[in-house]
Amino acid sequence: MKQIVFFGSLGLLFFTACNPSGNGYDASGVFEAEEVIVSAEAGGRILKLNADEGTVLKAGEVIGSIDCTTLELQKQEVKARLAALKAKTNSAAPQVAIYQQQILAQNDQIDVLKARSHNLEKEQQRFRQLVKAEAVPEKQLDDLAAELDVLQKQIQAANSQKSVLEQQIESYQRQVAIQNRGILSETEPLEAKLAQLDYQISKCQLVNPVAGTVISSFAEAGEFTATGKALYKIANLDEIILRAYLTGEQLSQVKINQTVKILTPGNTKNSESLSGVITWIADKAEFTPKTIQTKEERAHLVYATRIKVKNDGKLKIGMYADVLFK
């Protein structure tokens, strides 16, 4: 009779251990973090890299640099070619200035001729009165008319010469523009190449993309790296994620943004109580992960959840924890 009671007690203990409610928690999971692998965006020898494991980095913090001497030399070459092309371009300004001086001289000459013409017109008007009074011979009036006609023709010739100079300026400017267009067309590819080199050189400066703690380092200063090669792995450990698994029956007890109780390290008697917020619940069931040791438990269908927990430094990636809904 005592043996029967003994085996019955063992059976009860086994049932309690396998029952979540009997253990005082509703689900179990493992802590993980959103890890970011930072890779090199340029190739070359690493001059400096401040990304040792455990280093806390800020977003946008410059943590090192890569030797970009080759790119700098290429940039100097492109700038020299651009300077050489600009030296080949012609400027219309000197010749245009000469033409403009000639136009100013023509304007001065036209002003002088117009002033003389105005004076002759007044003199001609006076002589008409004298001829009517028969005070002077009519021949003098004819001489004034002939002289005035010569002045008008000189004014017309000066205006024509001025128009020719203005046309020469326009023609010369067009000619120089055509010559320079062919030269300047070669500068556009060089300027694009210069912008590309500036962009590549900027990538030689290693900038940390996200705030967090370096959890793995893959490179050291002095080593050679290539574009796309991983340098280090970083994760924000201030808020850590607990991935837990629920049965279909438990789905009705949880919802997004629900606050739950986190028990670590799994022993509910000695564990420290934390709070977490459910941020995601899987829409599709999956088989229990292989971390569950028994074959029977692995055959069950469960739903993955992500619970965000604030970390005071005690929680570590890979640590197990229990979840209590209420």
Secondary structure as the mmCIF struct_conf table of DSSP 4:
data_model
#
loop_
_struct_conf.conf_type_id
_struct_conf.id
_struct_conf.beg_label_comp_id
_struct_conf.beg_label_asym_id
_struct_conf.beg_label_seq_id
_struct_conf.end_label_comp_id
_struct_conf.end_label_asym_id
_struct_conf.end_label_seq_id
HELX_RH_AL_P HELX_RH_AL_P1 LYS A 2 CYS A 18
HELX_RH_AL_P HELX_RH_AL_P2 PRO A 20 ASN A 23
TURN_TY1_P TURN_TY1_P1 GLY A 24 GLY A 24
BEND BEND1 ASP A 26 ASP A 26
STRN STRN1 ALA A 27 GLU A 32
STRN STRN2 GLU A 35 SER A 39
BEND BEND2 GLU A 41 ALA A 42
STRN STRN3 GLY A 44 LEU A 49
TURN_TY1_P TURN_TY1_P2 GLU A 53 GLY A 54
STRN STRN4 VAL A 56 LEU A 57
TURN_TY1_P TURN_TY1_P3 ALA A 59 GLY A 60
STRN STRN5 VAL A 62 ILE A 66
HELX_RH_AL_P HELX_RH_AL_P3 THR A 69 LYS A 88
BEND BEND3 ALA A 92 ALA A 92
HELX_RH_AL_P HELX_RH_AL_P4 ALA A 93 LYS A 132
TURN_TY1_P TURN_TY1_P4 ALA A 133 GLU A 134
BEND BEND4 ALA A 135 VAL A 136
HELX_RH_AL_P HELX_RH_AL_P5 GLU A 138 LEU A 184
TURN_TY1_P TURN_TY1_P5 SER A 185 GLU A 186
HELX_RH_AL_P HELX_RH_AL_P6 THR A 187 SER A 202
TURN_TY1_P TURN_TY1_P6 LYS A 203 CYS A 204
STRN STRN6 GLN A 205 VAL A 207
BEND BEND5 VAL A 210 VAL A 210
STRN STRN7 GLY A 212 SER A 217
TURN_TY1_P TURN_TY1_P7 ALA A 221 GLY A 222
STRN STRN8 PHE A 224 THR A 225
TURN_TY1_P TURN_TY1_P8 THR A 227 GLY A 228
STRN STRN9 ALA A 230 ALA A 235
BEND BEND6 ASP A 238 ASP A 238
STRN STRN10 GLU A 239 LEU A 246
HELX_RH_3T_P HELX_RH_3T_P1 GLY A 248 GLN A 253
TURN_TY1_P TURN_TY1_P9 ILE A 256 ASN A 257
STRN STRN11 THR A 259 THR A 264
BEND BEND7 PRO A 265 GLY A 266
TURN_TY1_P TURN_TY1_P10 THR A 268 ASN A 270
HELX_LH_PP_P HELX_LH_PP_P1 SER A 271 SER A 271
STRN STRN12 GLU A 272 ILE A 281
BEND BEND8 ASP A 283 LYS A 284
STRN STRN13 GLU A 286 PHE A 287
HELX_LH_PP_P HELX_LH_PP_P2 THR A 288 PRO A 289
TURN_TY1_P TURN_TY1_P11 LYS A 290 THR A 291
BEND BEND9 ILE A 292 ILE A 292
BEND BEND10 THR A 294 THR A 294
HELX_RH_AL_P HELX_RH_AL_P7 LYS A 295 ARG A 298
TURN_TY1_P TURN_TY1_P12 ALA A 299 ALA A 299
BEND BEND11 HIS A 300 HIS A 300
STRN STRN14 LEU A 301 LYS A 310
BEND BEND12 GLY A 313 GLY A 313
TURN_TY1_P TURN_TY1_P13 ILE A 317 GLY A 318
STRN STRN15 TYR A 320 LEU A 324
#
